[in-house]
């Protein structure tokens, strides 16, 4: 199968992340890097985006990140006032 380029807009729609979050993850090394197509144009390889999605699904199946999400939720709950709902 030949490689196919997809736009940043298509990537955002496929993965459900904002452009800012995608670029944060690229900088952190946790998301596929874009490919420069010209002076002012980049794209992503469709196969790399599909592989990243498959990795996220596999991570969910293995429970990856579950403890961290529970800890953040408990921390957020502990820091909200029961009366106002605002952070304390």
C-alpha positions in Angstrom: 0.0 0.0 0.0 1.3 3.4 -0.9 1.7 6.0 1.8 -0.8 8.8 1.9 -0.5 12.3 3.4 -3.4 13.7 5.5 -3.9 17.3 6.6 -3.7 18.6 10.2 -7.4 19.2 10.0 -8.0 15.5 9.1 -5.7 14.4 11.9 -7.6 16.6 14.5 -10.9 15.0 13.4 -9.6 11.5 13.5 -7.9 11.7 16.9 -10.2 14.2 18.7 -7.3 16.4 19.9 -6.8 20.1 19.4 -4.0 21.3 17.2 -2.3 22.7 20.3 -2.4 19.3 22.0 -1.2 17.5 18.9 1.8 19.8 18.7 2.5 19.4 22.5 2.5 15.6 22.0 4.8 15.9 19.0 7.2 17.9 21.1 7.0 15.3 23.9 7.7 12.5 21.4 4.3 10.8 22.0 2.7 11.6 18.6 3.9 11.1 15.0 5.8 14.1 13.6 4.5 16.0 10.6 6.2 15.8 7.2 7.1 19.1 5.5 5.6 19.4 2.0 6.7 22.9 1.2 7.6 26.2 2.8 4.3 26.7 4.5 2.7 23.3 4.3 2.9 20.1 6.4 1.0 16.9 6.5 1.0 13.6 8.4 1.5 10.1 7.2 -1.9 8.3 7.4 -0.2 5.0 8.4 1.5 6.6 11.4 -1.7 8.2 12.6 -3.6 4.9 12.3 -0.8 3.2 14.2 -1.0 5.8 17.0 -4.8 5.3 17.2 -4.2 1.5 17.5 -1.6 2.1 20.2 -4.1 4.2 22.2 -6.8 1.4 21.9 -4.2 -1.2 23.1 -3.3 1.1 26.0 -7.0 1.3 27.0 -7.3 -2.5 26.8 -4.3 -2.9 29.1 -5.6 -0.3 31.6 -2.7 2.1 30.9 -3.2 5.4 32.7 -6.2 4.3 34.8 -4.5 4.9 38.1 -3.3 8.4 37.0 -6.8 9.4 35.9 -8.4 8.2 39.1 -5.7 10.1 41.1 -6.5 13.3 39.2 -10.2 12.9 39.7 -9.8 12.3 43.4 -7.5 15.3 43.7 -9.9 17.5 41.8 -12.8 16.4 44.0 -10.8 17.0 47.2 -10.0 20.6 46.1 -13.6 21.6 45.2 -15.8 23.3 47.8 -19.0 21.2 48.3 -21.0 24.5 48.7 -19.8 26.5 45.7 -18.3 23.9 43.5 -15.3 26.1 43.1 -11.7 25.1 43.7 -10.4 25.8 47.2 
